[in-house]
Amino acid sequence: MEVESAATQAHTFALQHRDGCFVSANTKLAAFGKHVKLSNAELANTFRTAIYPVMRKRHGDSVELTVRKVEAFGLRRSSASKFDDEIVLARMRDGNFAPNVAAIK
């Protein structure tokens, strides 16, 4: 999930102007290598909808979240441990989008 037009802070400015700015499974802004990895588009869109109000509050009303499909090199759908589905589902279930509070699976 790519983040665009986040309120410019030192770390978000650098992320947005180098490799891109993404959301991690723990709802932090992150570089590409730490982006949330979900097994399907439906879950990605549901997560996007759930965290959008939180991201607007943290990073300004102009923030945009875009679900991007990334080819998973060597990953198979059956390789569930490679995806962040459990963390994301726990966060949505509990309404816990604070990056400093662990998601309880």
Secondary structure, 3 states (H helix, E strand, C coil): CEEECCCCCHHHHHHHHCCCEEECCCCCEECHHHCCCCCCHHHHHHHHHHHHHHHHHHHCCCCEEECCCCCCCCCCCCCHHHCCHHHHHHHHHHCCCCCCCCCCC
